[in-house]
Amino acid sequence: MARAQAWREAMPISYAQEVSLTCPRCRTAFTARVWLVVDAGERPDLLERAREGRLHTVTCPHCGHEREVDAPVLVFRPHPLPFSFWERGRGCCRGRRGWG
């Protein structure tokens, strides 16, 4: 058990990708971090953003325009029971959500 805990502390589960975007309002190109895997115990701040429906909301650094990035997400909650929430990207599966 101690080895598993040490591995977990050494290697984060939450994972994000940097994506290149162009603001539809001012046409400024920028990069944004899009979270694809969120470990709720590791990143409770991201879990809260997911609950609010703002996990994939990005803001243009030039004009402040906000937009939603179409991306899937897996939220992993290891305690008290292993539990996960996933949302497919809206473009591929019409925004269906699932709990499992």
C-alpha positions as CSV (number, residue, x, y, z in Angstrom):
1,M,0.0,0.0,0.0
2,A,2.8,2.4,0.8
3,R,4.4,1.8,-2.6
4,A,1.1,2.7,-4.3
5,Q,0.8,5.9,-2.3
6,A,4.4,6.9,-3.1
7,W,3.8,6.2,-6.8
8,R,0.6,8.3,-6.7
9,E,2.4,11.2,-5.1
10,A,5.3,11.1,-7.6
11,M,3.1,10.9,-10.7
12,P,0.0,13.1,-11.1
13,I,-3.1,11.6,-12.7
14,S,-4.7,14.9,-13.8
15,Y,-3.7,15.7,-17.4
16,A,-4.1,18.7,-19.6
17,Q,-3.1,19.5,-23.2
18,E,-2.0,22.9,-24.6
19,V,-4.2,23.7,-27.6
20,S,-3.8,26.5,-30.2
21,L,-6.9,28.7,-30.6
22,T,-7.9,31.8,-32.4
23,C,-10.3,34.2,-30.7
24,P,-13.5,34.6,-32.8
25,R,-13.9,38.2,-31.7
26,C,-10.5,39.8,-32.1
27,R,-8.7,37.0,-34.2
28,T,-5.8,36.8,-31.8
29,A,-4.0,33.5,-31.8
30,F,-3.2,32.0,-28.3
31,T,-2.7,28.8,-26.5
32,A,-4.8,27.5,-23.7
33,R,-4.7,24.5,-21.3
34,V,-7.5,22.0,-21.8
35,W,-8.0,19.4,-19.0
36,L,-8.7,15.9,-20.3
37,V,-8.3,13.9,-17.1
38,V,-9.0,15.3,-13.6
39,D,-8.3,13.5,-10.4
40,A,-10.7,15.0,-7.9
41,G,-8.5,14.3,-4.9
42,E,-5.5,15.8,-6.6
43,R,-7.2,18.9,-8.1
44,P,-10.4,19.8,-6.2
45,D,-10.3,23.2,-8.0
46,L,-10.8,21.5,-11.3
47,L,-13.6,19.4,-10.0
48,E,-15.4,22.5,-8.9
49,R,-15.0,24.1,-12.4
50,A,-16.3,20.8,-13.9
51,R,-19.4,21.0,-11.6
52,E,-20.0,24.6,-12.7
53,G,-19.7,23.6,-16.4
54,R,-16.6,25.8,-16.8
55,L,-13.8,23.3,-17.0
56,H,-13.2,23.9,-20.7
57,T,-14.0,27.6,-20.7
58,V,-11.0,29.6,-22.0
59,T,-10.5,33.4,-22.1
60,C,-8.8,35.3,-24.8
61,P,-5.7,37.1,-23.2
62,H,-6.2,40.0,-25.6
63,C,-9.9,41.0,-25.5
64,G,-11.2,38.8,-22.6
65,H,-13.8,37.0,-24.8
66,E,-14.7,33.7,-23.2
67,R,-15.5,30.5,-25.2
68,E,-16.1,26.9,-24.6
69,V,-13.5,24.4,-26.0
70,D,-15.1,21.2,-27.3
71,A,-13.1,18.4,-25.6
72,P,-13.8,15.2,-23.6
73,V,-13.1,14.9,-19.9
74,L,-12.7,12.1,-17.5
75,V,-13.1,13.0,-13.8
76,F,-11.8,10.4,-11.4
77,R,-12.9,10.3,-7.8
78,P,-10.9,7.6,-5.9
79,H,-12.6,8.0,-2.5
80,P,-14.8,6.7,-0.9
81,L,-15.4,4.3,-3.7
82,P,-13.7,4.5,-7.1
83,F,-16.1,6.7,-9.2
84,S,-15.7,8.5,-12.4
85,F,-17.6,11.0,-14.5
86,W,-17.0,11.5,-18.2
87,E,-18.2,13.9,-20.8
88,R,-17.6,13.3,-24.5
89,G,-16.7,16.3,-26.6
90,R,-19.9,17.9,-28.0
91,G,-18.8,17.6,-31.6
92,C,-18.4,13.8,-31.5
93,C,-21.3,12.6,-29.4
94,R,-23.9,15.4,-29.0
95,G,-22.7,16.3,-25.5
96,R,-23.9,13.2,-23.7
97,R,-22.7,12.8,-20.2
98,G,-22.3,9.7,-18.1
99,W,-21.7,8.7,-14.6
100,G,-20.0,5.4,-13.9
